[in-house]
Structure formats: C-alpha cells, structure tokens
Amino acid sequence: MINISKINKAFHRGDVNEVTALNEVSLKVNKGDFVTIIGSNGAGKSTFLNAIAGSFTLDTGTITLAEHDITKWAEHKRASLIGRVFQDPLLGTCAGATIEQNLAMALKRGQRRGLRFGVKKKDREFFQEKLSVLKLGLEERLKTQTGLLSGGQRQALTMLMATLVRPHLLLLDEHTAALDPKTGGMILDLTEEIVSSLNLTALMVTHNMNQAITMGNRLIMFHRGEIVLDISGDEKKNLKVEDLLLRFSQLRGEAEISDRMLLC
C-alpha cells in the first residue's frame, strides 16, 4: 500500500543549526492498517507526515503509494491520493466559505477545478447526508460560513472533507491536541468510525500514549529521527503505558524515563 524506503531529511544543512529530522527511515504499511505514531517533541513524527504529504523535498529515499512513486510529486498532486487533518482546526477549512462550499471543494479533490456558480442540488443532498453522520446539526447549516463554527465543529468538518473522496491514505497530525477533552473524545470516536467504515489506511500522530495503545492495529515510536519501536497484533493489544515507557528506556539505553520526558 505505502512503502517508505530509507528517507532522509536534514534542515539548515551546513549550518551550525543543522538538524537531522529523518534518518534512514523505512516503513511498509499494508492496506487497511491504522498506525498510531508516538514520540517526544522533535522526534520526527510530524516531519514524517510532512515528508509523505510532500511538504518538502527529501534529501534521499523513496516513497511509493498505491503503486505510484510519489517521491518527486508536488504536494498538490499527492493530495489526489492523500487526505489530511492538522492539529489546528483552522487549517483544514476555508473560514470565508460556507460549509457547502468547503465540501464542494473537497469533492473535487484529484480532479480539475473550474469556476462554477453555486452548488448543485444533488451535491447539496449528498452533503446533508454525510453531515448528518456527525450528529452536530451541520446538515441544516449548509449556508453558514465555516469561520462561525466552533473548533470541534470545524475539525469534524475537516475529517469529513478529508475522506469525502475516499483517500488512499489518511494522515492525522495530532488532530485532537487543540481541542478540549470532551470535544477531542468526540473527534476520536468519529475518527474510528470513519476509518473503520471506509476501511481506510491511516497514520495518526498523537502525544497521548493511551490513544496510541488503544487505537489502531499498529504502533510505531520515533526518537531522534528514527523509528525505534514497531508493535502490532497481540503484542499491541496487551500493551500498557508502563510497558511502552520501559521499552523506550531499554531501546535508548537510558536508566529511567517518565511519560513527561517521552511526550514533552
């Protein structure tokens, strides 16, 4: 499904501030896998997602998705295969456009877009059907400007937009971190429902170890630009936070580590 082979990325190369963000990272993800990604700040988690999305050019290495070598594809071209939800609820939608206009743009992902007056009736009915699944009443507010919605409503809308046209890969970059616990829980429930119902292949970065353990069928951990842990199957099902912390300290040769050290 997606094959990442020995990708490397350094920022500020040749400068005193040079940082190796990704170091010989390789990962093969099968169709339908839901992979949670964990690690400390600066470990390379978000940089890894950005590399897949095409936010920058790799120094070396290759990325293949759905039998396409996308290594040199521009970010907008990769968007035809990839859906993405960011940490900031404001990034996934256009605040000045209405809910139906945002959805209309999402529906055209991967297609050539032209200028068209309004939204078609059949599309509007389709949007209402999809929005009703969110159970937020947004199906009755198609003409509402998206900027007037709450953060949770906008993130739910972004989740819908990212999957309105079924993507080959869904990238979730700490997409509940900016929300309050109750709203974040709602978005996580929605995430599991959408990923499961569409049998999506998904990569989810999180700072919450409980989320990383309980969600998905596979867990990987980044540290200093490298994948240091890859757990799936029964091993992941039986994993506890304490086990994860112990494994991390053993792998890095450190005597003791706390969840605060790992996730801050």
LUMFILO-670349 format. One line per field, with one value per residue (C-alpha): residue number from 0; residue in three letters; x, y, z. Coordinates in Angstrom, 2 decimals. Example, Ala and Ser with C-alpha at 12.3 -4.5 7.8 and 13.67 -1.06 7.14 Angstrom:
// residues 2
seq: [0 1]
type: [ala ser]
px: [12.30 13.67]
py: [-4.50 -1.06]
pz: [7.80 7.14]
//
This chain:
// residues 264
seq: [0 1 2 3 4 5 6 7 8 9 10 11 12 13 14 15 16 17 18 19 20 21 22 23 24 25 26 27 28 29 30 31 32 33 34 35 36 37 38 39 40 41 42 43 44 45 46 47 48 49 50 51 52 53 54 55 56 57 58 59 60 61 62 63 64 65 66 67 68 69 70 71 72 73 74 75 76 77 78 79 80 81 82 83 84 85 86 87 88 89 90 91 92 93 94 95 96 97 98 99 100 101 102 103 104 105 106 107 108 109 110 111 112 113 114 115 116 117 118 119 120 121 122 123 124 125 126 127 128 129 130 131 132 133 134 135 136 137 138 139 140 141 142 143 144 145 146 147 148 149 150 151 152 153 154 155 156 157 158 159 160 161 162 163 164 165 166 167 168 169 170 171 172 173 174 175 176 177 178 179 180 181 182 183 184 185 186 187 188 189 190 191 192 193 194 195 196 197 198 199 200 201 202 203 204 205 206 207 208 209 210 211 212 213 214 215 216 217 218 219 220 221 222 223 224 225 226 227 228 229 230 231 232 233 234 235 236 237 238 239 240 241 242 243 244 245 246 247 248 249 250 251 252 253 254 255 256 257 258 259 260 261 262 263]
type: [met ile asn ile ser lys ile asn lys ala phe his arg gly asp val asn glu val thr ala leu asn glu val ser leu lys val asn lys gly asp phe val thr ile ile gly ser asn gly ala gly lys ser thr phe leu asn ala ile ala gly ser phe thr leu asp thr gly thr ile thr leu ala glu his asp ile thr lys trp ala glu his lys arg ala ser leu ile gly arg val phe gln asp pro leu leu gly thr cys ala gly ala thr ile glu gln asn leu ala met ala leu lys arg gly gln arg arg gly leu arg phe gly val lys lys lys asp arg glu phe phe gln glu lys leu ser val leu lys leu gly leu glu glu arg leu lys thr gln thr gly leu leu ser gly gly gln arg gln ala leu thr met leu met ala thr leu val arg pro his leu leu leu leu asp glu his thr ala ala leu asp pro lys thr gly gly met ile leu asp leu thr glu glu ile val ser ser leu asn leu thr ala leu met val thr his asn met asn gln ala ile thr met gly asn arg leu ile met phe his arg gly glu ile val leu asp ile ser gly asp glu lys lys asn leu lys val glu asp leu leu leu arg phe ser gln leu arg gly glu ala glu ile ser asp arg met leu leu cys]
px: [0.00 2.65 6.35 8.80 12.42 15.42 14.20 16.46 15.88 18.14 17.23 19.75 22.30 25.85 24.81 25.56 21.82 21.76 19.21 18.73 14.94 14.65 17.45 17.20 13.51 11.86 8.29 5.90 2.19 -0.43 -3.84 -6.29 -3.61 -4.31 -0.91 -0.51 2.75 4.26 7.48 8.89 8.83 11.37 11.48 10.40 6.70 5.20 8.21 7.49 3.89 5.08 7.50 4.67 2.42 5.15 5.65 9.35 11.84 13.62 17.40 17.38 14.99 11.73 8.02 5.60 1.84 -0.83 1.79 2.80 6.30 5.33 8.82 9.08 5.38 4.36 2.19 -0.95 -0.55 -0.18 -3.41 -5.26 -4.23 -3.90 -6.40 -5.02 -6.27 -4.00 -3.69 -5.10 -8.84 -8.49 -6.12 -8.45 -11.25 -11.73 -13.22 -14.77 -16.56 -19.79 -19.99 -21.35 -18.67 -15.94 -17.46 -17.80 -14.07 -13.30 -15.49 -13.29 -10.07 -7.99 -10.00 -9.50 -11.33 -13.03 -15.30 -18.91 -21.87 -23.25 -23.56 -25.60 -28.79 -27.65 -24.37 -26.20 -28.33 -25.18 -23.53 -26.56 -26.48 -22.79 -23.06 -25.93 -23.48 -21.59 -24.70 -23.82 -26.76 -24.47 -26.66 -29.14 -26.45 -25.01 -25.08 -23.24 -19.73 -17.25 -15.47 -18.52 -18.23 -16.55 -13.14 -14.69 -17.26 -14.56 -12.38 -15.32 -15.98 -12.30 -12.45 -15.42 -13.71 -10.53 -12.48 -15.36 -13.48 -12.00 -8.24 -5.62 -4.02 -5.32 -2.81 -3.86 -1.37 -2.32 -5.78 -7.34 -4.49 -6.01 -9.46 -10.90 -11.11 -14.83 -14.62 -11.38 -13.09 -15.91 -13.41 -11.59 -14.86 -15.61 -12.11 -12.53 -15.98 -14.80 -11.58 -13.43 -16.45 -14.31 -11.53 -9.01 -5.25 -4.32 -1.30 -2.10 0.43 -0.51 1.07 -1.40 0.01 -3.38 -4.71 -1.66 -2.20 -5.99 -6.48 -5.37 -3.71 -0.10 2.08 5.43 7.66 10.06 13.17 15.80 14.51 14.41 11.76 12.83 9.72 7.15 4.42 1.31 -1.06 -1.48 1.61 -0.07 -3.41 -1.76 0.44 0.20 1.62 4.16 5.32 5.75 7.87 10.02 10.54 11.55 14.10 15.56 15.86 17.60 19.83 18.50 18.02 14.71 12.18 8.80 5.79 6.56 10.09 8.79 5.94 7.19]
py: [0.00 2.52 1.78 4.26 3.37 4.93 8.52 11.24 14.90 17.47 21.11 24.02 21.71 23.02 25.47 25.41 24.81 21.72 19.17 15.65 15.32 11.93 9.38 6.36 5.88 2.86 1.69 -0.54 -0.10 -2.53 -1.54 -1.06 -0.56 2.10 3.10 5.33 7.28 8.44 10.08 13.13 16.62 16.88 13.11 13.35 12.41 15.41 15.72 12.13 13.01 16.14 14.01 11.74 14.72 16.38 19.49 19.47 17.66 14.66 14.56 10.86 7.91 6.99 6.92 4.69 4.96 2.89 1.68 5.27 6.55 9.88 10.83 13.78 14.64 18.14 18.43 19.37 16.32 13.99 15.44 13.40 10.30 11.65 13.12 15.10 16.58 19.02 19.85 23.35 23.15 26.39 24.87 22.30 24.61 27.98 30.31 32.70 29.96 28.26 24.67 23.53 25.45 23.79 20.39 21.17 21.89 18.64 16.71 17.87 16.53 14.86 16.49 19.62 22.52 25.29 28.20 27.22 29.15 27.75 24.15 21.56 20.29 16.65 17.60 19.54 16.49 14.37 16.83 16.79 13.01 12.95 15.77 14.05 11.30 13.87 14.47 18.16 19.63 20.94 19.39 22.22 24.91 24.46 28.22 29.05 30.47 27.94 30.63 30.84 27.21 26.06 24.39 20.96 21.52 22.67 19.67 17.31 19.04 18.69 14.95 14.67 16.75 14.67 11.48 12.70 11.30 8.09 8.69 6.01 7.30 9.43 11.48 12.67 15.03 15.38 16.32 16.45 18.20 21.69 20.61 20.27 16.67 16.22 17.57 15.68 12.46 13.13 13.63 10.41 8.47 9.99 9.08 5.42 5.31 6.81 4.79 1.56 2.11 3.07 0.59 3.39 3.17 5.78 7.21 9.12 11.14 11.55 12.71 10.60 7.16 5.74 6.79 5.30 1.99 1.66 2.97 1.25 -2.10 -0.96 1.45 2.95 5.20 7.85 9.05 11.39 10.96 7.18 4.50 2.74 0.64 -1.09 -3.10 -4.76 -7.68 -9.28 -7.52 -4.16 -5.33 -6.36 -3.26 -0.89 2.60 1.28 -1.32 1.36 3.53 0.55 -0.47 3.06 3.31 -0.09 0.78 4.06 2.67 5.09 4.01 5.72 7.67 9.11 9.83 13.54 13.02 10.96 13.20 16.71]
pz: [0.00 1.10 1.05 2.53 1.90 3.63 3.61 4.99 5.69 7.32 7.87 7.86 6.22 6.54 9.24 12.97 13.44 11.19 12.38 11.08 11.22 9.49 9.45 7.13 7.93 6.28 6.80 4.91 5.66 4.38 3.05 5.91 8.57 11.20 12.57 15.63 15.90 19.17 20.34 22.10 20.63 17.83 17.40 13.76 13.91 12.15 9.84 8.79 7.88 6.08 4.07 2.96 2.17 0.10 2.21 1.38 -0.86 0.63 0.70 -0.22 -0.20 -1.92 -1.15 -3.05 -2.51 -4.29 -6.78 -7.62 -6.91 -5.38 -4.17 -6.56 -6.76 -5.66 -2.57 -4.53 -6.76 -3.76 -2.39 -5.02 -3.05 0.47 2.94 5.88 9.15 11.01 14.69 14.15 13.32 11.33 8.76 7.22 6.08 4.39 7.02 4.49 2.57 3.60 4.78 1.43 -0.48 1.58 0.92 -2.79 -2.95 -1.09 -3.51 -6.39 -4.85 -7.53 -10.32 -12.37 -10.77 -12.67 -11.86 -11.34 -10.00 -6.75 -5.57 -7.44 -5.81 -5.95 -4.28 -1.59 -0.78 -0.68 1.72 4.01 4.13 5.03 7.58 9.39 10.42 12.50 14.65 15.03 13.13 10.40 7.70 8.44 8.23 4.74 4.08 7.33 6.97 8.31 10.32 12.59 13.70 16.90 16.79 17.28 14.54 12.13 12.94 12.40 9.09 8.18 8.94 6.59 3.89 4.10 3.46 1.27 -1.69 -0.30 0.04 -0.41 2.80 5.68 7.70 11.16 12.79 16.48 15.25 18.74 20.60 20.28 21.48 24.98 26.29 25.59 22.03 21.43 22.50 20.04 17.21 18.14 18.09 14.70 13.52 14.47 12.86 9.55 9.35 10.16 7.91 4.89 5.72 5.37 5.66 8.26 10.09 13.30 15.29 18.94 22.20 24.18 24.92 25.83 22.43 20.74 22.51 22.23 18.69 15.52 14.91 14.90 16.90 15.99 18.05 16.75 18.54 17.10 13.58 13.67 14.23 17.40 18.05 15.84 17.59 16.17 16.68 20.11 21.39 20.85 22.25 25.51 25.74 28.74 29.17 31.67 29.14 26.49 28.77 29.74 26.12 25.22 28.03 27.10 23.44 24.14 26.90 29.50 33.09 33.70 31.69 32.53 30.35 30.72 29.38 26.47 25.40 26.15]
//
